[in-house]
Amino acid sequence: MNHVIYSNGDAQKITWVIQNEDSSFVENREHVDMYKDKVTKLQSKYVALHVGLFWGIGTFIIKNEDTVKIKLDEKIMFDQFTNDLKIEDSFIQKRLRFIKQLIDQRKLKIRFELIDQDENIAKNNI
């Protein structure tokens, strides 16, 4: 099945939207105490993508070998996933590793797309 994931986050909470041919799922969560008001907006966006992808797999919306288009509104995130741009932030490095691990374990076919922030439908949930 084909899916599209949008995600967003700030210092307080994270949100994600998963769309496919049949449905659209909108979820948001407050950050756990160890992250709340302690993470940057960029770090929060990585958390949102990680949790959203994990949630989609855990709820059986996204299944092994599915195709997932991940729409990113941060060029630096896009470059880190598509061009292996190095980053010194150890928090983000861990999220990148976890996200890539989920992709590999589930044999997901991933495509990344850079979008304008106005096109990110998950931003409306913050």
Buried (B, 14 or more C-beta within 10 A) or exposed (E): EEBBBBBBBBBEBBBBBBBBEEEEBBBBBEBEEEBEEEBBEBBBBBBBBBBBBBBBBEEEBBEEEBBBBBBBBBEEBBBBBBEEEEBEEEBBBEBBEBBEEBBEEBEBEBEBEBBEEEEBBBBEBB
